[in-house]
């Protein structure tokens, strides 16, 4: 069955030519067993009517979609990895293979993880473990529910190979993942061009990014356009960092090849959600210095932006870029207030006082080690949830004297429409949907031991309930996760 009339192919990246990517062939897998299909987002881009056989043809064998890219492209980029520059990067186990528009006209990518070796695989096998694919589906789903601007896990197919890994019991099962994402152009894409001293290609990439993602600046030229693009990226990245903090999420690997031009979160390897608020909480076992710990994520994103700005100095004077980078701090503060207040459905007031209240609240969460997700569940709509909060599993913490400033701050910011924001049956639950690491391992165990996917599927239902309860229902006119 052909795609629906909502399907709008627009392979813009391929038109950039051979200086930005390499044509590659997908791996041939011995098995294609569909494990996850994101039907809601398939409908948003006109692919919902594909039969299972057609889905596997396009999402596992990677037959070209109608009117789209004739060949997958492994994208070229460099990057700082834990602040050490690495010129030997690029898509090593993935590729971009389609671009299309959604109902709002936004350009989206279909790209892979685990689709086979490329010129940038180095010594890797180009594959993805099934556990890695399951973890990405869970992370992207929970982040979308919490309102983080995130890529979507679009398809997960088990591929029937036995993989050797050092951080999982081996051999382990294999998979190929497809992501739906707003862009796969990374900070490191620009860094590579600076490293190669190709300002001509840098200007080409800037024009492409403006045309594809920030068309309001299309009339600008040269240095002015480069500075405007950098300012947009700085502001979008600040909002992203703020949303991670409000969600209690630790990405784990904030290298410059894992941050993109649209400020969209993607690539979920060693991620974690906070059990309790700890600024030093890390996600990656190899992050020995805590460089990408929860509390250091804003700093990490700001540092990465400075490296992007450094690359752009090949085509734009540093003072113009430095002025745009100053947008980061206020955008982060505003983004943090917006995301925290939206999760709690509080009414904003004086900006500085609201920031002070958030600091008071976070200090209390850290000092008491209250369950992070439970707190946000209990105090939805502020004082309107007080009776409900006092029935919480951690109600004793709310009865303590040190909670009074937090309680008063919540009461002072309790808005209207509480009946609407608390109407969903989800809010009658004693405990929220959560996704700390012990839960993730508990979901994987039955899959690994007896191919039992029921707990995984139940968790996805719970995450969807959370999304609905928070008012984040997916439809094609809403930004991806935003």
C-alpha positions in Angstrom: 0.0 0.0 0.0 1.5 3.4 -0.9 2.0 6.1 1.8 -1.1 8.3 2.5 -1.5 11.8 1.2 0.1 13.1 4.3 3.4 11.7 3.1 5.6 14.6 1.8 9.1 13.5 0.8 11.8 16.2 0.8 15.3 14.8 0.7 17.1 18.2 1.2 20.3 16.9 2.7 21.2 14.7 -0.3 21.2 17.8 -2.4 24.2 19.1 -0.5 26.4 16.7 -2.5 29.3 14.3 -1.8 31.2 16.6 0.6 28.9 15.9 3.5 28.1 12.2 3.5 29.0 8.9 1.8 26.5 6.5 0.1 26.4 3.2 2.0 24.6 -0.1 1.7 22.5 -1.5 4.7 23.5 -4.7 6.3 21.6 -7.9 5.3 20.1 -9.4 8.4 19.1 -13.0 8.8 15.9 -12.1 10.6 13.3 -9.3 10.6 11.0 -9.5 13.6 9.1 -6.3 14.3 9.3 -5.5 18.0 8.1 -1.8 18.1 6.2 0.4 15.6 5.4 4.0 16.5 2.0 4.1 14.9 1.1 7.5 16.3 4.1 9.2 14.6 3.7 7.1 11.5 0.3 8.7 11.1 1.8 12.1 11.5 4.1 11.6 8.5 1.8 9.5 6.3 3.3 6.1 6.8 0.6 4.6 9.0 -1.0 2.5 6.3 2.1 0.4 5.5 1.5 -3.3 6.0 3.9 -5.2 8.3 5.7 -6.5 5.2 6.0 -3.0 3.7 7.1 -1.6 7.1 9.9 -4.2 7.3 10.9 -3.5 3.7 11.4 0.2 4.5 12.5 0.0 8.2 14.7 -3.1 8.2 15.8 -3.7 4.6 15.8 0.0 3.9 14.2 0.0 0.5 13.9 3.6 -0.6 10.6 5.3 0.2 8.7 6.8 -2.8 10.3 10.0 -4.0 13.0 9.9 -1.3 16.7 9.3 -1.1 17.8 6.6 -3.6 20.7 5.5 -1.3 21.3 5.8 2.5 24.0 8.3 3.5 26.5 8.0 6.3 27.0 11.5 7.5 30.5 12.9 8.1 31.3 14.8 11.3 34.0 15.2 13.9 33.6 16.1 17.6 34.9 16.6 21.1 34.4 13.4 23.1 34.8 14.1 26.8 36.5 17.4 25.7 39.1 15.6 23.6 38.9 16.4 19.8 38.4 13.3 17.6 38.6 13.7 13.8 37.9 10.0 13.3 34.1 10.1 13.7 31.1 9.9 11.4 28.1 7.6 11.2 29.6 4.3 12.2 26.5 2.2 12.6 23.8 4.3 11.2 22.7 6.4 8.2 20.2 8.9 7.0 17.9 7.4 4.5 14.8 9.6 4.1 13.6 13.1 4.8 10.0 14.2 4.8 7.6 16.9 6.1 5.1 16.6 8.8 1.7 18.4 8.9 3.3 21.6 10.2 5.8 21.7 7.4 8.7 20.7 9.6 11.6 18.8 7.9 12.1 15.4 9.6 14.7 12.6 9.2 14.4 8.9 9.2 17.8 7.6 10.3 19.1 4.4 11.8 21.2 2.9 14.6 22.6 -0.6 14.1 22.1 -0.8 10.3 25.6 -2.1 9.5 29.2 -0.9 8.9 30.1 2.3 7.1 33.4 4.0 6.3 33.3 5.4 9.8 32.8 2.1 11.7 36.5 1.8 12.6 36.7 -1.5 14.4 33.0 -1.7 15.2 30.5 -4.2 13.8 27.9 -1.5 13.0 25.2 -3.3 14.9 22.9 -2.5 17.9 22.0 -4.9 20.7 18.4 -5.6 21.2 18.7 -4.3 24.8 20.1 -1.1 23.4 17.1 -0.7 21.1 14.7 -1.4 23.9 16.4 1.2 26.1 16.1 3.8 23.3 12.4 3.1 22.8 11.9 3.6 26.6 14.0 6.7 26.9 12.5 8.5 23.9 9.0 7.6 25.0 9.4 8.8 28.6 11.1 12.0 27.5 8.3 12.8 25.0 5.8 12.2 27.8 7.7 14.7 30.0 7.7 17.3 27.3 11.4 17.1 26.3 12.1 18.0 22.7 13.3 14.6 21.7 13.8 12.3 18.7 11.3 9.5 18.4 12.0 5.8 18.4 10.1 5.0 15.2 10.8 1.3 14.6 12.6 -1.5 16.4 13.3 -4.8 14.5 15.1 -7.8 15.9 17.6 -9.0 13.4 18.7 -12.5 14.5 22.4 -12.0 15.0 24.5 -12.9 18.0 26.7 -9.9 19.1 29.7 -9.8 21.3 29.8 -6.9 23.7 32.0 -6.0 26.7 29.2 -4.3 28.7 26.5 -6.9 28.2 26.4 -10.7 28.7 27.5 -12.1 25.3 26.5 -13.3 22.9 23.5 -11.0 22.9 20.6 -10.4 20.6 20.7 -7.8 17.8 18.4 -5.2 16.5 18.1 -2.2 14.1 16.4 1.0 15.2 14.9 3.8 13.1 14.7 7.3 14.6 12.3 10.0 13.5 14.2 13.2 14.2 14.1 16.9 13.4 17.8 16.9 12.4 20.9 14.8 12.4 23.2 17.8 11.6 25.5 18.0 14.7 27.8 20.5 16.2 30.5 18.2 15.0 29.4 18.5 11.4 30.6 22.1 11.5 33.7 21.2 13.5 34.8 18.9 10.7 34.6 21.6 8.1 36.6 23.9 10.3 39.2 21.2 10.8 39.5 20.7 7.1 39.7 24.5 6.6 36.7 24.6 4.2 34.9 27.9 4.8 33.2 27.4 1.4 31.5 24.2 2.6 30.8 25.9 6.0 28.8 28.6 4.2 26.9 26.0 2.2 26.0 24.1 5.4 24.9 27.3 7.1 22.6 28.2 4.2 21.2 24.7 4.3 20.5 24.8 8.0 18.8 28.2 7.7 16.7 27.1 4.8 15.7 23.8 6.4 15.3 24.8 10.1 15.4 28.5 10.6 13.9 30.0 7.4 13.1 33.4 9.1 16.8 34.2 8.6 16.9 33.2 4.9 17.1 36.8 3.7 20.3 37.4 5.7 23.7 36.7 4.1 27.3 35.9 5.1 28.4 36.8 8.6 24.9 38.0 9.6 23.3 34.7 8.6 26.0 32.7 10.4 25.6 34.7 13.6 21.8 34.4 13.5 22.0 30.7 13.0 24.3 30.3 16.0 22.0 32.4 18.2 19.1 30.1 17.3 21.1 27.0 18.1 22.3 28.5 21.4 18.8 29.3 22.4 17.4 26.0 21.4 20.2 24.1 23.2 19.6 26.1 26.4 15.9 25.1 26.3 16.9 21.5 25.8 19.3 21.5 28.8 16.5 23.1 30.9 14.1 20.4 29.9 16.5 17.7 31.0 16.8 19.3 34.4 13.1 19.5 34.9 12.6 15.9 33.7 15.3 14.6 36.1 17.1 13.2 33.1 20.8 12.5 32.6 21.8 12.1 28.9 25.2 10.7 29.8 27.3 11.5 26.7 27.1 15.2 25.8 29.9 15.2 23.3 29.7 17.7 20.4 28.6 14.9 18.0 25.6 14.2 20.2 24.1 17.8 20.1 22.4 19.0 17.0 21.3 22.3 15.3 17.6 22.1 16.3 18.2 21.6 20.0 16.6 18.2 20.0 17.7 15.4 22.4 18.8 12.2 20.7 21.1 9.1 20.9 20.2 7.3 24.1 23.1 5.1 25.2 23.9 5.2 29.0 21.0 7.5 30.0 19.4 7.5 33.5 16.5 9.2 35.2 17.2 10.5 38.7 15.8 8.4 41.6 16.5 11.4 43.9 18.1 14.8 43.2 21.8 14.5 43.2 23.8 17.0 41.1 26.7 14.5 40.9 24.5 11.7 39.5 26.1 10.2 36.4 24.7 7.9 33.7 27.8 6.5 32.1 30.1 4.1 34.0 33.0 5.6 32.0 32.2 9.2 33.1 34.8 8.9 35.9 35.1 12.6 36.6 31.3 13.4 36.4 31.8 15.7 33.5 28.3 14.9 32.2 26.6 14.5 35.6 23.1 15.8 36.1 24.0 19.1 37.6 26.7 19.8 35.0 24.6 19.3 32.0 23.9 23.1 31.4 27.7 23.7 31.6 28.4 20.8 29.2 26.0 22.2 26.6 27.3 25.7 27.0 30.9 24.4 26.5 29.8 22.5 23.4 28.2 25.6 22.0 31.5 27.5 22.5 33.2 24.8 20.4 30.6 25.3 17.7 31.2 29.0 17.8 34.9 28.4 17.5 34.3 26.5 14.3 32.1 29.2 12.9 34.8 31.8 13.4 36.1 30.7 10.0 33.1 32.5 8.4 32.0 35.0 11.1 33.9 37.3 13.4 34.2 36.1 17.0 32.5 39.2 18.6 29.3 38.5 16.6 29.3 34.9 17.8 30.1 35.8 21.4 27.1 38.1 21.5 24.8 35.3 20.3 26.2 32.9 22.9 25.1 35.3 25.6 21.6 34.2 24.8 22.2 30.9 26.4 22.0 31.8 30.1 18.7 33.7 30.0 17.2 31.1 27.7 18.2 28.4 30.1 16.6 30.2 33.0 13.4 30.9 31.2 13.3 27.3 29.9 13.8 25.9 33.4 11.0 28.0 34.8 8.7 27.1 31.9 9.4 23.3 32.1 9.2 23.0 35.9 6.1 25.1 36.1 4.5 23.3 33.2 5.2 19.9 34.8 3.6 21.1 38.0 1.0 23.3 36.3 1.9 26.4 38.3 1.2 30.0 37.5 4.2 32.1 36.7 4.8 35.4 38.5 7.8 37.6 39.1 10.6 36.0 37.1 13.4 36.3 39.7 11.1 35.2 42.6 10.1 32.2 40.5 13.7 31.2 40.0 14.4 31.6 43.7 11.4 29.3 44.4 12.7 26.6 42.0 16.1 26.8 43.7 14.4 26.4 47.1 12.4 23.4 45.8 15.5 21.7 44.3 17.5 22.3 47.5 14.8 20.6 49.5 14.7 17.7 47.1 18.4 17.3 47.4 18.5 17.7 51.1 15.7 15.2 51.8 16.5 12.8 49.0 12.7 12.6 48.2 11.8 10.6 45.2 12.1 13.0 42.3 9.2 11.7 40.1 7.0 11.1 43.1 7.3 14.8 44.2 6.2 16.1 40.8 3.4 13.5 40.8 2.2 14.5 44.2 2.2 18.3 43.7 0.6 18.7 40.3 -1.3 22.0 40.4 0.3 23.0 43.7 -2.1 23.5 46.6 -4.9 21.9 44.6 -3.1 18.6 45.2 -2.4 19.0 48.9 -4.9 16.5 50.2 -3.7 14.0 47.5 0.0 14.7 48.4 -0.7 14.0 52.1 -1.7 10.4 51.1 1.5 9.9 49.2 4.1 7.2 50.0 6.4 10.1 51.0 3.8 12.2 52.8 5.9 12.2 56.0 8.5 14.4 54.2 5.8 16.9 53.3 4.8 17.2 57.0 8.3 18.3 58.0 9.1 21.9 58.9 11.7 22.2 56.2 9.0 21.7 53.6 7.0 24.8 54.6 8.9 27.2 52.2 8.2 24.8 49.4 4.6 24.4 50.4 4.1 28.1 50.6 5.8 28.6 47.2 3.5 26.0 45.6 0.4 27.6 47.2 1.4 31.1 46.0 1.7 29.8 42.4 -1.4 27.6 42.3 -3.3 28.6 39.2 -6.8 28.0 37.8 -8.2 25.1 35.7 -7.1 22.6 38.3 -10.1 20.4 37.5 -8.9 20.1 33.9 -5.3 19.4 34.7 -6.1 16.8 37.4 -9.1 15.2 35.6 -7.1 12.3 34.1 -7.4 9.0 36.1 -3.6 8.9 36.2 -3.5 11.4 39.0 -5.5 9.0 41.3 -2.5 6.6 41.2 -0.4 6.5 44.4 2.8 6.3 42.4 3.8 7.8 39.1 5.1 6.2 36.0 8.9 6.2 36.3 12.0 4.8 34.6 14.9 4.5 37.0 17.6 2.0 36.1 16.3 -0.8 38.3 13.0 -0.7 36.4 14.8 -0.7 33.0 16.7 -3.8 34.0 13.5 -5.4 35.3 11.9 -4.9 32.0 14.8 -6.4 30.1 15.1 -9.5 32.2 11.9 -11.3 31.0 12.8 -10.5 27.4 16.3 -11.9 27.8 15.2 -14.9 29.8 12.0 -16.1 28.1 11.2 -13.6 25.3 8.4 -12.1 27.4 7.6 -8.6 26.1 4.5 -8.1 28.3 6.2 -6.0 31.0 7.9 -3.8 28.3 4.5 -3.3 26.6 2.8 -2.5 29.9 5.5 0.1 30.7 4.9 1.8 27.3 1.1 1.9 28.2 2.0 3.6 31.5 4.2 6.1 29.8 1.5 6.9 27.3 -0.9 7.4 30.2 1.6 9.9 31.7 1.8 11.7 28.4 -1.9 12.0 28.2 -2.2 13.1 31.8 0.4 15.8 31.3 -1.5 17.0 28.2 1.3 16.1 25.8 -0.9 14.2 23.3 0.9 13.6 20.0 -0.5 15.1 16.8 1.0 16.2 13.6 0.8 20.0 14.3 2.7 19.8 17.5 6.6 20.0 17.5 8.3 16.7 18.2 8.2 16.4 21.9 8.1 20.2 22.3 
